[in-house]
Amino acid sequence: MAHRIRLRKPWQRRDHLVGGECDPDHLGSEGANTVAADRVDVPDPQPEESGGQPTDRARVDRVSYVRQFHRPSGLERHDRVILEIGAVAGRISRLSINNLKISGFNDQAVDDQGLPSEGQAGLRVDLTDQLVDHNELEIHLVAASDPAGPPRLVGEVNLWIIEAG
């Protein structure tokens, strides 16, 4: 049996300018190239305006999303916790939990338009062994080669608890 936890809100989204000086491994931190830091819900399909003034979204080529959450309660020894990331505008460049880079995910599961490749339901990663009582998830996106807008998490982000059976 599986149980879904929707990671809908609150997320912190930081938009980063094209060509800004920034270490790609630390996109989640404020930097000189950060043009906006907003609290958003995910899915986050539309670019928003900042402070009533339009932000130059055409120049945003990197975006970082940060979400904190507690370890799901009631997990049994052999239960698994799977992170599922739906469609993105752009592509996932880095994924981390508790400041630990998650490697081995297949960023080819989504194409340049952020749509899952044929036969793919979206990106799924097992987080079970990385979870602690209080967790911080970071998802870093970069613009597609021919972007229609800034990178965004346009699909749902969920945790799936897969019970051992």
Secondary structure, DSSP 4 states (H G I P E B T S, - for coil): -EEEEE--S-EEEEEEETT----GGGTTS--TTEEEEEEE-SS--S---BTTB---GGGEEEEEEEEEEEPPTT--TT-EEEEEE--EESEEEEEEETTEE--S--GGGB-TTSPBPTT--SEEEE-GGG--SEEEEEEEEE--SS-SSS-EE-S-EEEEEE---
